[in-house]
Amino acid sequence: MGRESIRAATKPTGNIEPSQHAVRLSVHAGRNLVRFGALFGALCLSVVSPVVAAATDTESSPSSSLPTASVSSRALPANLANELTVAPGFVLEVFARGVENARQMALAEDGTLLVGSRHAGNLYALPDKNGDFYADSVITLASNLRRPSGIAYRDGDLYVADINVVLRFNDVLNHLQVDAPREVVYDKLPSDGHHGWKYLRFAPNGELTIPVGAPCNICDAGLPYAAIHSLNLETKKLTLLAQGVRNSVGFDYHPVTGELWFTDNGRDMLGNEIPGEELNRVTRAGQHFGYPYIHAGDIPDPEFGKGKRARDYRVPAYVLPAHHAALGMTFIRGESWPKKYRNSVVVAEHGSWNRDPAAGYRVMAILLDDAGKAVGYEPLVEGWLQDGWLGADISGRPADVLQMPDGSLLIADDKDGIIYRLRYTGDAKS
């Protein structure tokens, strides 16, 4: 499909955190060592511009009067302005900066954006009191948690999954403060750190949807692992929704059918091209999606797949490329987007950590027809992955997506600490 470049002229900002890519990039470094020596002078020169931009930037934080955000404050960091591209008719802007390791997002009624994190261990609130789609400030509600990546908001309360416990921040909008009060509402989840971080969403029936990842790359740990569950907050009863799910860090309920759809990350160490990531659809509670026996619908596991038949497990609704790390997802609701996107899926591809060459690092649309059949797979935003002097040059990692009431889409980047806003400005009737 056609692409459009984005242009901006502000300095790079945000918190850059180390990632597992350092291991793979060191391999590229060795491979390109001779080339690096020849280009060292050019590299030294290339750092001058960002330093000068940082020294001359005079942008101040919002004052107590909460003025409308300036064009420059919304503009993309300079290092991304000429790299990121968006689908035709869309515009990409900055909603917030300095949200370290931003992961799942949830929106309160007054426009306050709530954001979890993974390695940072923080929980954030981003008020937008004047509704100008630029956060007034970044408030750290909690810190020193283990992996508070999964969050959900309902009836004034914020729910946070922190590995083995679910916390509730009661009446959170009246407690937008450091070390906000919270209570434990459920503490019976496994305490494993491996794939122990969560993603949360309330189901149409009011119960809290909670995944429990496999505590390994590949193993048969039994339930409650490798599954998605529903938690009744009144009775504290867990109900199995889906099993055979290696590690889901993104799901949503279909706007029309109410069915649960989810992303699932495929196993590692079978090469660069297999198995693919999965987008799955639950049509009946308790269905098995194959892990650890069958991957991506038809690939038997070399260790656990012996004697297993692919037809005994649910086939994915769509198979994404291997190692793209499909995380947060949402259905596109309303009529503010072109017709082909409505009731289709948008996925944040966090990007590979052990694939050579690297892949992912983009936001993709999986187009669905009225029957829920995948009919297209198209980029919405890409460019966080570039070819660098020493291999892959990674400037961002999309981790979650959230549609706002006006139809625009927020994108959380857990590498650069930026929340982006993608909005459609063309003819939505097309």
Helices and strands as residue ranges (DSSP letters): E 4-5, H 21-31, H 33-46, H 48-56, H 71-74, H 78-81, E 85-86, E 90-96, E 102-107, E 113-117, E 123-126, E 139-142, E 150-154, E 157-162, E 165-169, G 172-174, E 183-186, E 201-202, E 208-212, E 227-231, E 238-243, E 251-253, E 260-264, E 277-282, E 287-288, E 294-295, E 299-300, G 310-312, E 318-320, E 326-331, G 339-341, E 345-349, E 362-368, E 374-382, E 385-388, E 391-394, E 398-403, E 409-413, E 418-424
